[in-house]
């Protein structure tokens, strides 16, 4: 793997088998002259184009980590998988699954940059958000967010999982950054209670990070693309409910 450029790099996450969104993001990153990319997991699970997505990722020389859906694809029996995991699993060859098996759950990119999917200790926990008893997604208390970062002495901490682009600066100056989702701008979950996550845009989202003399400069990039092919693939896989989220970023 080539050297990682910590002075300027892109952060992607939660592609969820949306190969057309990934292509659009890769093109946008290239247009900006950015060479280094880090990928925070949940690459392939989704009712669209898991094989295409896997091949696009395997062709890139970039550090990647394992998300919770990546873990479930290689740890669970097919009959125990969620429906979107099964659709992806049925498209994948053994070398794709071996790639997922070999991915680490977290990664130090440099002495200053740490990457995980959910939190440093869990790939299923929301780091900067929490779900209220009524199913609302709200910002966690600052002390709770800081507590999840205990012992991680990096100035930049990267996470994904919620699909919500967000930056939080901790009292000690450390920065936590979630780049949002490349390929899935909305979803429904039942843990800890039923809740809906939706961004309100169908644009593929990622983050650009630059190291400056004054700290980490970060920006979210929303890249337009045509989701129609992905919508048709989701319908063909018996997931018509994905149409709204892919087309609009809203879950209906």
N, C-alpha and C positions, 0 to 999 in steps of 0.2 A: 504494500500500500504506500502511495506517495505521501510525502510530508503534508501534514494538516496545517493550513494557513490560519492561525488564530487571529490574525489581524483583520481578516474579512472573510466571512463564510456564510453559507445558507443553512438554515435549519428546516427540515421537513419532518412530517409525522402523519400518522393515521391516513394512509393512502386508501386502504380498504378495497383493493383490487380495481380502483378507478384508473386504468392505464391512460385514458385520454387526458384526465386532469394532470397526471404525472408528467406526461409529455409536454403539456403546456407550461408546467412549472420548470421543468428542465430547460426548455427553450428560453424562458424569462431569465433564469439564472445565468445561462450562457450569454444572453444579450447584455447583461450587466458586467460581463467579464469576470464573474466569480467562479473560481475553480474548485474550492473546497465545499463539501456538503456533508452534513451529518444527518442521519435518518433515525428517528426515535421510535419506530416500531408500529405494529398493527399494519403490516404491509399488504397482506393478501386476503384477509377474511372479508368477504362481501359477495353479493350475487352478480358480479360483473365479469371482470377479465383477470382472474388471479394468475393464470399462466403468463399472459402478456406482461402483467406487472412484474412478476418474478423475473422474467427475462430482461426487462428494462433495468431492474435493480442489479441483477447479477452482472450486467455489462458495464456497470459503473464502479469505479474505484473509490468507494467512500465508506467510512465507518458507519455501521448500523448496529442497533440493539434490538432486543426482543420485546414485543408488546404482549399483553395478556392474550390477545387472540392468536398471536403467533405461537405462544406456549400451548394454548388449547389445541391448536392444529396438530401438534406433535405429541401431546400427552394424553389426549382423550381418544377413546374409541369412536369410530365414525357414528355409531348409533347413539352416542351420548353427546354429540356435538350440537350446537345451535344450528339453525337452518342456514345462516350465512356462512358459518364455518364449513358445513357439509358441501355447499356449492363450491367453495374454494378448494376444499380437499379433493374433490372429484376431478378438478382440473390439473392438479399438480402431479409431477413425477417425483421419484424418490430423491433425485438430486436437489429439487426445490425444498423438499422436507428436510433433507440433511443440512441445507444452508440454514434453515430456521433453527434446527437443533443446535447448530454451532454458534448461534448468536449469543452474546452475553446479555444479562439482564440490565447491566449498567456499564458505563465506560468513562474512564478519564481520558479526554482528548488531549489535554495538556495539564500542567500543574494548576492552571487557572480555570479550566472548563470541565465540568462534570455533566454527564448525560444519563438520564433514566427515562422510563416510560411514564409511570405514575408518580411515585415518590421513591426516594432511595431504598426504601424497605418493602415496597409493595407495588406491583404492576396493575392493581385494581383500585387503588385509592386516589381520589382527587386531591391534588396538592393545594391549589389555591382556592378551590371552591368546595362547597359542601351542599348536601341536599337537605332541605328542611323537612319537617314531618309532613308538611303539606305538598311536598314535591317540587318546591321552588329551588332553583340553583342560585346560591348566594355566595358572596365572598367570605372565606373563612376569617376568623379573628387573626390578627397579626401574630400573636404569640403561638397560635396553632400552626400557622404556616412556618414560622421560624423553628418550631420544635421539630418539624419533619426534616429540617436541614441540619440538625444537630450533628456535629462531627464531620461535616462535609466542608472542608476548608478550601473551597473554590470560590472565586469571585463571580463566576457565572454558572448557574445551575439550570440545566435544560430539562424540560419534561413535556410530555404530550398527554394523551389519554382522554382529556375532556373535549377535545376538538374546538375549544374556545381559545382564541388568541388572547393572551394576557401577559403583562409584565408586572411583577411586584418587586419592589426594592426593600430589602430587610433593613432593620435599624443599624446593623453593622456594616452596611454598604454592599453586601452581596445582592446579586440580581437573580431572580428566578424568572425564566421565560418559557412560555408555551407558544409554539408557532402556529397553533390552530391545525386544521385538517386540510390536507391536500385534496382528498377525494370524497369525504362524507361530512357535509355541513350540518347534518342533523341526525339524531337517533333517539330511540326510546330505550329506557332501562328500568329494571324493577328492583335494583339494589341501591340503597337500603330500602327505598320505597319507590313506587312508580314515579318516574319523572321523564321529562322531555328536554333534550338539549337541542337548540336550534340557533343558527347564526343569522338567518334572515338574508343570506346571500348565497348564490350558487357558485360564486367564484372560488377557484382553487386557492388555498391560502398557505403561505409559508412565511418565514422570517429571515431577515438579513441582519447580521451582527457585524459590527466594526469595533475594533479596539482603539480607543483614543487616549490622549494624555489625561483626560478627565474621567475616564471610565468607559463602560460599555454603551455604545450607541446602537439602538435596535430599531428596526422598522418592520412592519407587517406589509406583505405584498399580496394583493388580491388579484389573481390572474383570471381573466375571462376565458372561457372555452365553451365548445359546443357539447352539452351532455347528452345529446339525443341518442347516440349509439349506446352509451352506458345504460340509459333508460330502457332501451329495447332489450339489452342483455338481461337486465334485472327482471323485466316482464317475462322474458323467455324462461328464466329460472324460477318463475312463480313468486316473484316479489314485486308486484305492481305498486305496493305502498312506498317503494323507493323513488317513484317518479317525482313526487312533490319535493322531497328533500334535495334530489339531484337537480331539479329544474329551478327551485326557488330558494332553497336553504331553510324552508319552513317544513315542519312535520305536520301532516294533516291526516 
